[in-house]
Amino acid sequence: MSKLACIICRAGTVLIALAAIPNIFFNGLLYARVDLGLGDTLWGDVFAIADFLPGGVWHGLLNGETSGALEGAMPLLRPAIAALCLVAATVLLLLAVAVISAVSNKRKLVLLLGGLGFLALTAAYICMSGFEKTVTAPDFSLLDYFGQGFLQSIFMAVLRPAVLMVRFAGAGAMLYVLLGAVLVWNGAFVVTSAPARK
């Protein structure tokens, strides 16, 4: 393979992998939909990591009081936390791909990391699917986990809000696109650069 082709392959891989950073911060990561228990009133929103940072619409939500309320719900939230950790691992693998591609021509290592990222993201979707099945089950009640305070208990008991949907939004799908692009892009260069058999 020519030197120019190697540079194009590496540069393309770096650009594709680095796109994971703005995607994971600014693209919608989670979508939640809740029946508020007020007739046909439904609430749904898409959450991005940037929404919880300073200047974001949900900044300040995870304060000390909220964090204390979440402690009792940790057994429930473990699959969702595991899913988010696996997404973070996927992003880190893509960043590793960017670094390796910037400093070397190790395309097989890039393919290995891309494949690991694909597996990690798939595991994240499986964990999130299990979490969604739990919180959307007919016998599930938010009061059991988030009704510790007096006012919270009254609100939960009277309205009985029900979770209808919790799943990954566009950021997760875009990570699949980026991983697929890394694998196809580098796989094509590996195949075309392989010496022809006589």
C-alpha positions in Angstrom: 0.0 0.0 0.0 1.3 3.4 -0.9 2.3 6.0 1.8 -0.6 8.3 0.6 -3.1 5.5 1.1 -1.8 4.8 4.6 -2.2 8.5 5.5 -5.7 8.6 4.1 -6.7 5.4 6.0 -5.2 6.7 9.3 -6.7 10.2 8.9 -10.1 8.9 8.1 -10.1 6.5 11.1 -9.0 9.3 13.4 -11.9 11.6 12.2 -14.5 8.8 12.5 -13.4 7.8 16.0 -13.2 11.4 17.3 -16.7 12.0 16.2 -17.7 9.9 19.2 -16.9 12.8 21.5 -19.5 15.4 20.3 -21.9 12.5 19.7 -21.9 11.2 23.2 -22.0 14.7 24.8 -24.5 16.5 22.6 -26.6 13.9 20.9 -29.6 12.4 22.8 -28.4 9.4 24.9 -31.5 8.2 26.6 -35.2 8.5 25.8 -37.8 8.1 28.6 -41.6 8.2 28.5 -43.8 8.3 31.6 -47.5 8.2 32.2 -48.0 10.8 34.9 -51.3 9.3 36.0 -53.3 12.3 35.0 -55.7 10.8 32.4 -54.0 10.8 29.0 -51.1 13.0 30.2 -47.7 11.5 29.0 -44.3 13.0 29.6 -41.4 12.1 27.4 -37.9 13.6 26.9 -34.5 12.9 25.4 -31.5 13.3 27.6 -28.0 14.2 26.5 -25.0 14.4 28.8 -24.6 18.1 28.0 -28.1 18.7 29.5 -26.6 17.8 33.0 -23.5 20.0 32.6 -23.4 23.7 33.6 -25.7 25.6 31.3 -27.8 22.5 30.5 -31.5 22.3 31.1 -31.1 19.6 33.7 -28.0 21.0 35.4 -28.4 20.8 39.2 -30.8 17.9 39.1 -28.3 15.5 40.5 -27.7 17.5 43.7 -27.1 16.0 47.2 -30.8 15.5 47.9 -31.5 13.7 44.7 -28.4 11.6 45.1 -29.6 10.5 48.5 -33.0 9.5 47.1 -31.2 7.5 44.4 -29.3 5.4 47.0 -32.3 3.4 47.8 -32.9 2.7 44.2 -29.4 1.4 43.4 -30.5 -2.3 43.1 -33.1 -1.2 40.5 -30.6 1.1 38.7 -27.7 -1.3 38.4 -28.6 -2.6 34.9 -28.9 1.0 33.7 -25.7 2.0 35.3 -24.0 -1.0 33.8 -25.4 0.0 30.4 -24.0 3.5 30.8 -20.6 2.2 31.9 -20.5 0.0 28.8 -21.3 3.0 26.6 -18.5 4.8 28.3 -16.2 1.9 27.6 -17.3 2.0 23.9 -16.3 5.7 23.7 -13.0 5.0 25.3 -12.3 2.2 22.8 -13.1 4.6 19.9 -10.7 7.2 21.5 -8.0 4.5 21.7 -8.7 3.8 18.0 -8.1 7.4 17.2 -4.8 7.6 19.2 -3.5 4.3 17.7 -4.4 5.4 14.1 -2.8 8.8 14.7 0.6 7.3 15.7 0.8 4.0 13.9 -0.4 1.8 11.0 -1.7 -1.0 13.2 -4.9 -1.6 11.4 -5.5 -5.1 12.8 -5.3 -3.7 16.3 -7.8 -1.0 15.3 -10.1 -3.7 14.0 -9.8 -5.6 17.3 -10.6 -2.5 19.3 -13.5 -1.7 17.0 -14.9 -5.2 17.4 -14.6 -4.9 21.2 -16.4 -1.6 21.1 -19.2 -3.3 19.0 -19.5 -6.0 21.6 -19.5 -3.6 24.5 -22.2 -1.5 22.9 -24.3 -4.5 22.2 -24.0 -5.6 25.9 -25.1 -2.0 26.8 -28.2 -2.4 24.8 -29.0 -5.8 26.4 -28.5 -4.3 29.9 -30.8 -1.3 29.1 -33.4 -3.6 27.6 -33.4 -5.6 30.8 -33.8 -2.4 32.8 -36.7 -1.3 30.6 -38.5 -4.6 31.0 -38.2 -4.3 34.8 -39.5 -0.7 35.1 -42.3 -1.1 32.5 -43.7 -4.3 34.1 -47.3 -4.1 35.2 -46.5 -4.8 38.8 -43.7 -2.3 39.0 -44.2 0.8 41.2 -42.0 3.8 41.5 -43.3 4.3 45.0 -41.2 1.4 46.2 -38.0 3.2 45.2 -38.7 6.9 45.1 -41.4 7.5 47.7 -39.2 7.9 50.8 -40.2 11.5 51.5 -43.6 12.4 52.8 -44.6 14.6 49.9 -43.0 12.2 47.5 -45.0 9.3 48.9 -48.3 11.3 48.6 -47.4 12.3 45.0 -46.5 8.7 44.0 -49.5 7.1 45.8 -52.1 9.5 44.4 -50.8 9.8 40.8 -49.1 6.5 40.5 -46.9 7.4 37.5 -45.9 4.5 35.3 -42.8 4.2 33.2 -43.7 3.4 29.6 -40.3 3.4 27.9 -36.6 3.8 28.8 -34.1 3.2 26.0 -31.1 4.5 24.2 -31.7 7.4 21.8 -29.7 8.7 18.8 -26.3 8.7 20.4 -26.3 4.9 20.8 -27.3 4.3 17.2 -24.6 6.8 16.1 -22.0 4.9 18.0 -23.0 1.8 16.0 -22.6 3.8 12.8 -19.1 5.0 13.9 -18.0 1.5 14.9 -19.3 0.1 11.7 -17.5 2.8 9.7 -14.2 2.1 11.6 -14.5 -1.6 10.9 -15.5 -1.3 7.2 -12.9 1.5 6.5 -10.0 -0.3 8.0 -11.1 -3.7 6.9 -11.2 -2.5 3.3 -7.6 -1.2 3.6 -6.4 -4.5 5.2 -8.0 -6.6 2.4 -6.7 -4.4 -0.4 -3.2 -4.2 1.1 -2.9 -8.0 1.5 -0.4 -9.5 -0.9 -2.0 -11.3 -3.8 -1.6 -15.1 -3.8 0.2 -16.6 -6.8 
